[in-house]
Amino acid sequence: MSHDHDGHSDGHAHDGKATPAWKHDGVRVIAAHQLDVNTAQTPGMNRAAAIDFARVGAQKLWAGTVTIHADAKTGAHHHGHLESVIYVVRGRARMRWGEKLEFTAEAGPGDFIYVPPYVPHQEINASATESLECVLCRSDGEAVAVNLDIEPVEKPESVLWVDPTHPHGGV
């Protein structure tokens, strides 16, 4: 839907009496108790959608929460063509990824994790006593979770996060 500079949708009356379309097509607030658990799930975690196509008409993103119980891990999965960002709110995340989940890294509160398209991965709660709580964002308005049957390697290789600003890696 295109809008003019007055915030009215094209085709709406501009006589001052019409309600701007922004009232219903503008900002949306999704309260914590309104998250939708009827979304793609992976064994070992509980996902809840806040923002997606079905709920708010989001075309290019999906956002929600994920909780992994203490001392639990998810099944191996990927998210198809979608890019994913995970923000750790509480707890300690141990990520494994690769064809045999042969690589691992950890993230804690305030850390972000990027998962590229089609990368097989597994989230693990590194704490035996505390839940892992995260916020997820994906690059499409629909949820995609492809669960995989992978026999993981016994001892994964630890990988430091490396980027152009931190070429020697960081924890």
N, C-alpha and C positions, 0 to 999 in steps of 0.2 A: 504494500500500500504506500503510495507516495503522499507526501504532505507539503503544504506550502509553508511559508515562513510564519504564519499566524498560528500554526499548530492545528489547523483544520485539515481533515482528509479531503482529497480531491472529491468533488461532487457534493460536498456538504454545503449548506447555506452559510453565507458569510454575513448575515444580517445582524449579528450581535446577539440574537436570541437562540441560535443553534448551540448545542453543547459541543465543545471541541472533541474530536475523536480521541484525544489523548486521555480522556477520563477512563476509557476502557481499553485503549490500545497502547497506553503509555507504560509507566513503571508498574511492576508487579512485586508485591511482597509475599513470600511464601513463608508462613510461620513454621517454626520447628515441629509443631505437632501436626502439620499438614503434609509432611513428606510422604511420598508414595512408595511403598515397598513392592508394589506390583510392577517390577522392572526386572531386567535380565539379572540373574543371580549366578554365582559360582559357589560350589560347596566350600564351607569354611568361613564365609563372610556374609554379612547382611548389608545389602545396598539399599538406599532409599533415594528416590529422585526428588529433586526440588524444582529444577528447571529442565524442561524437555519440550519436544514438539507438542505432545498430547496435552501438557498442562498449560503452557503459555504461548505456544506457537513458535518456539525457538527453532530457527532454521539451521544454525551453524554451531550449536553447542548443546551439551548435556552437562548438568551439574547436580551433585547430590552428595550424600555421605556414605561412608562405609565403616563398619565396626567389625573388628576381628577380636574374638574373645581371648582371654589370657591363655598363653601356651598353645595357641591354635594356628593353623595354616590353611591357606586356600588350596583348591585344586589348581593345577596348571591351566592356563587359559591365555587367549589373546583377544584383542578388540578389533579385529579386521582392519579396515582402512583408516580407523580413527587414531588420532593422537590423544594421549591421556596425560593429565597432570594430577598428581596426588600431593596434597598438602597435609602434613602430619600435624594434627591438633594436640593429641595426647598419646603418650606411649612411645614405643620404639619399633619401627618397621624394619624388617629384614627382607630385602627383595632378592629373589633368585630369577635368572633369566637365561635364555639360550635354548638350543635344540634339546639339550638334556638338563636344563636348569643348572648349567655348569659354572655360572658366574653369580656372585653375590655382593651386596653392599647394604649398608644400614643408614637409616635416617631417623631423626628424632624431632621433637616438637619445634615447629617453625621451619622445618626443612621442606623443600619441594622435590618431587621425583617426577621425571619425564619418562614416559613409555612410548616409543615410536610405534607406528602401525605394524601389525602382524608379529610383534615380538612375543614369543612364548614367555610367560612369566608366572611367578607365584609370590603372593604376599604372605609373610610370616610374622606373627606377633612375637618379638624377641623377648617379651616379658612373660614370666610364668605366673604373675600375680595381677597384672594391670591390663585392662582392655586397650586395644589400639584403636584410636578414633581419627579418621581422616576425612578431608573434603576432596571430592573428585570432580574434575572437569574434563570433558571430551569434546572433540572437534565436530560434532554433529548433533542434531536434535533428537536422534533416536539412540537407544541403548543397544550396544552390540557386545556380546560376550560369547566367545567360542570356547567351550570347555574342551580340554585336550587330555589324552591318555598318554602321559610321558613317564618313563622310568628315569627318575633323576639320578645323576651321578652321586656317589656317596659323599665326596668332599668337594664342594664347589670352590672355585678360585675367587678370592677376595679382590674386588676392583675398586679403586679410588675414583671418585667423580673427577673428570678431567674436562677442562674447557679452555678457550684461548687465554682467559685471564688467570687461570690456575693450571698451567701446563704440567705441573708435577702432581696434581691431584689433591684432593682434600677428603676429609672424612665426613 
